Amino acid sequence: MSLADKVLAVNNDLPIRTDHPIHSGKVRSVYWLTEADSRRLIHEKGYDVAHDAPLAIMVISDRISAFDCIWHGEGGLQGIPGKGAALNAISNHWFNLFKEYGLADSHILDIPHPLVWIVQKARPVMVEAICRQYITGSMWRAYSQGEREFCGIRLPEGLQKDQQLPELLITPSTKGVMKGIPGVPEADDVNITRKNLEDNFSSFNFSRPEDIDRYEILLREGFSVISQSLSALDQIFVDTKFEFGYVTDASGQEKLIYMDEVGTPDSSRIWDGEAYRQGKVIEKSKESFRQFLLNHFPDPDILLNKERMPEREALAREHALPESAFMDLSKTYTDIAETITGKPLDVSDNPKAEIIEVLAKEYGLIV
């Protein structure tokens, strides 16, 4: 089997029984189960959810998304070997740690395979909840151009690139295109302020105004748990994105939970601690691939300027990137996953066949 064959690039063609369209995102595909299968699994597996809660199979791929595009490599590589398994393993580790510390639950109910989650349907909060402990990335670009207010937060003068901030900052942005909200542009991923949330809490899918405080508490708590754990491994948790949603548990109680992935190389920046103390930044995240792309193409503005999206999509479509870049990123994902979990990463040789087998034998979900 070739290296390309071991990559799970297409994850929306599995024969999982569903009567809904398969939702295929940049990285994950979601198969909503039939009402009968959802009720059956809730009963058989004893999941702590309402008896009629909709369930889904969420399958992660090894595709690599950066600058809102999917990239491919030489030799037919359509993804990063081991990437999906690494992301799931890291998220699973943090979610388990959150439970140990008494933080909120996640949407994950079961893990049948390293690339698969069984999840309950949640009503998402339409906020990309971002925490920043260092000034880098988009915040630094804005700051270096003279901006001193970021998501309604006033930044002090004299900050240097990659410097630790005086305090942890919460800098939310929109999740999807929000329409009809005063002061919020109708575009995806635009910065917003806490006042935007307070004045329009229901538009952002918060159930009540006080849940804005709750989401910030969970954001800070989750960040703190991950940051302290990484610090013990001499890794720096630079910034990250969380997502939240509402579910109803078996007792009928609505609760705010963590959604999607947490603390991964895709949703976070992680730096090597020893290198940082020596004045260097060594990325332990997808940011290293983003920097590779910025250096690989002669006009990096194509990747940074949203108005040049057609040119960017053409770059991704027409350029097979060096296999070495994909394998370097594979090592980044594998190394940080094994560092965080303390275990060897379980990478499948034939992931699609393994997923089908386990979902057929243990869950009765294959048609």
N, C-alpha and C positions, 0 to 999 in steps of 0.2 A: 504494500500500500504506500503510495507516494505521500509526501508531506502535505500536499494540497488536499488529498483525500481525507486526512485526519482532521481537517478544519471543518467545523460546522458553520458553513456560510449561509445556507438556506434552512430556515427553521420554521417556515410556515406551510410546509407540505407534509407534515406528519399525519397519519391516518387516525387522529384522535376524534372520537365521536363528539360532534357539536352540531347545534342547529342555529348557530350564529356566525356571522362573518368572522374570519380570523383577523385579529388586529396585529399587524406587523410593523413595529417601530424600527428605529435605527439599529437597535441591538437585540431587543426582546420581541417575541411573538406571543400573543395571548389567545388561548383557545377557551372560550366560555363553555362550560359543560352544560349538558341538558339538565332540566330541572330534576328529572328522575335520577341521573347520576350524581348530582350535587347532594340530594337528600340521602341517597344510598351511602355515599362516602361519609357524610356527616354522621350517620348512624353507625356504620361499620368501624370507622376510625376514631369516633368519639371526639371530633373537633369541637372546641369551645366556641361555637357560633350558633346563631339562630337556626332552627331546624330547616328553615326555608331559604337560608342564605345562598346566593349564587356563588359558585366556586369556579375557578379557572385553572388551567395548566399554563404556566408561564415558562417558556423555553428560551434560554439565552443562547445567542450565537457567538461566534468568534469574529464577526465583522468588526471592522475598525472605523469609527466615525470621528472626524475631526473637522473643525470649521464648517459644521453642518453638511458634510459630504461623506460618502462612503468611499474608501480607498482600496485599491487592489495592488498586488505585487507581481513580480516576475514569476514564471513557472506555474501560472494558474492559481497563485495564492489569492484567495478571496477573504482572508482573515488572518488573525494572529493565533498561531498554535497555543493552546492552553489559556487563552484570554478569558473565555466564558467561565471555565472552571475556576480560574483565579478570582474573578469578580464575585461569583457566587460564594466561594469559600470564605472570602474576606467579609462579605456582608453577613453570612451566617455566623461567623465568629463574633462580629460586633453585636448583632441582634441577641445572641445568647448572653453576651456580657451585659447588655442593657437589661435583660431580664434579671440577671444576678444582682444588679444594682437597683432593681425596683423601678426602672424607667418604664415608659409606655411599651405596649406590644407592637408587633409589626403585622403586616398582612399575610405573612407566611404561616401556613398551617402544617406543611409536610415537605420533605425533601426526598423524592423518590430516586433521584439521580443527581450527580454533580452539576448538571446543566439544567435541572428542572426544579421548579417550585410549584407546589399547590397552594393557591392563595384564595382568600375570600375577597369578594368585590367590595371596594371602598369608594366612598364619595370623596374625590380629591379636593384638597384645598388648592386653589389656583395660584399658588405662590412658589417660586423657586427660593427656598429658604437657605440663604448663603451666609456663612460665617467666615470672617477673615481675621487671622492672627498676625499676618505679615502683609506689608504693602508690596504687591507685585501684580503682574497680569494687567487686567483692564483698569484696576484702581490706580496702579502706578502710571499707566499711560495717560490717564486723565490728569493725575496729579502733576506729572512732569510737564503737561501742557498748561499748567496754571490753575486748574480746577481745585477748589478747596472744600467744596461741599459734595458729598457722595451719599445718595439715598437719604438726604436730609440731615446727614451727619457732618459737622464741621471738623475738618482735619487740621492739625497744627502745622505751622511752617517748619521747614528744615528737615523733613523726612527724607531718607535716602532709599534708593531702590533695594528691595528685599529686606528692609529693616523690620524688626518686630514693632507692632503698633502698641501704643500706650495701653490699649485695652482691646478685648475681643469685640469686633464690630459685626453687627447684623445688617446685611445689605441685601434686602430682598429684591427680586425681579419677578416679572409676570411669567406665569406658566400658560403659554398659549396667548392668543390674541384676545384682549379684553376690550369690549366695546361699551361706549356710553358712560365711561367713568371720567369725571372731570379731572383734568391735569395728567391723565395717563394715556400716552400715545397708543393707538390701536395697532400694536405690533407685538410680536412674540419677544420675550426675553428683554424687556425694557426695565430699567431701574425704577423702583418705587420707594416711597417713604412709609414710615409707620403711620403717619397721618392719613395717607391714601388708604391704608388698610382700615384704620379706625372709622373713617368717614364712609367707607363702602364695604363694610365687613361681609355683608351677605353677597355682594357681587363677586367676592373672592371665595365664596363657598364656606365661610366660617358660619357656624350655627348661631353664635352669640358673640357680642363684643369682647367678653372676658376671655374667649378662646385665643385671642391675639396674644394675651399675656401667657396663656398656657403653651402656645406653640413656641414662643420665645424661650420659655423655661426648658421645654424639651430640646430645643435647639442647643441651648447652652449646656445642658446636662449631657446630651449625646456627644457634643464636641469635646467636653471635658473628659469624659470616659475614654474616648479614642485618643485624645491628645496625651493623656497621662500614660496610657498603655504604650503608645508609640515612643514616648520619651524614655520609658524604661528599656526600649530596644535601640536607643540612640537614633531615633527617627523623629523628624519635626513635622507636626501636623500644621500645615501652612494655612490652608483654607479648604472649604468643602461645601457641598450642596446637599441639603436634606429635602425630602418631600413628605407631606403629611396628608392624612385623609381620615374620614370617619367610617366606623363600622359599628354594627350592633352585635353584642355578645349573646351567649345562650340565655342570659337572664333578661334580655330585652334592653339592656343599657347601652346607650350610644357613647362611644369613646373615641378620642383622638389618638391616632396611631402613627408610627413611622411607616412610610411606603417606599417602594422601589429599592434601590441599593443604598448602602451607607458606607462611608469611609473607604471607598475603593479608589484605585488609581484612575478610574474614569471620572469619578465625581469629586475628586480631591486633588490637591497638590501635597506631595509628601517629599521632604528633603532629607538627605543624609546628614545626621547631626555632626559627625566629625569633620566632614568636608565644609559645612557651614561655618564651623569655628575657625577654619583655616581661610575663610573668605571666599569659598567657592560654593556654587549651588549645583548639586547633583540631584536631578529629578528621579524620584522613584514612582513616577506616575505617567499617565498619558501625555502630560505636558512635554516630556522628552520627545515624543513623536511630533507634537505640534511645533516644537522648536526645529526639529529636523525638516519639516515641511517648509517652514519659513526660510531656512537656509538653502533648501534644495532647489527652490524655484527662484528665478532671477528677479521677479517682481512680487515681493511678499505682500504688497498692498492688495493684491487680488484676494488673498486669504483673510485680510483684516477688514476690508471695505465691503459692507453689506450691499452697497449699490452695484458691486461688480460680481454678484452672485452667478449670473450666467457664465462668466469667464471661469469662475471657481469650479462650477460643476463640470465644465469642459476639461479643466485640468485633471479632476478626479476621474473622469470617464476615459480620457485619452492617454493617461500616463500610468504605465505599470511601474511601480516603485521598486527599488532594489530589494531583493530578497533579504539582504543583510539588515536593512532597516526594519523589516518585519521580524526577523529573528532577534535583533537587539531588543525590540519592544517585548517580544515573547519572554525573553530572559528577565526583563524588568518586572513583568506581571508575575512570572513564576517565583522569582526571588522574593518579592515583597509579600506575596501570599504565604510562602513558606516561613518567612520571618515572622509575620503576624500570627499565623495559626500554630506555628511550631511543629507542623506536620508536612510530610511530602505531599505535593499537589497531585491529586488523582486526575490524570488526563487520559481520556478515552482514545483508543485506536480506531474504533468505529462507533462514534457517538450516536448516530441516528439509529443504528440497529439496537444498541443497548437501551436507548430510551423507549423504543417501541416494545422491546421485550419486557421491561419492568412495568410499563403502563398496562400491558396486556395481562401479565401473570398476577400482579399484585393489586391492580386497581380496576381491571376489567373495562378499560377505556378505549381500546383499539377496535376499529371496525374492519 
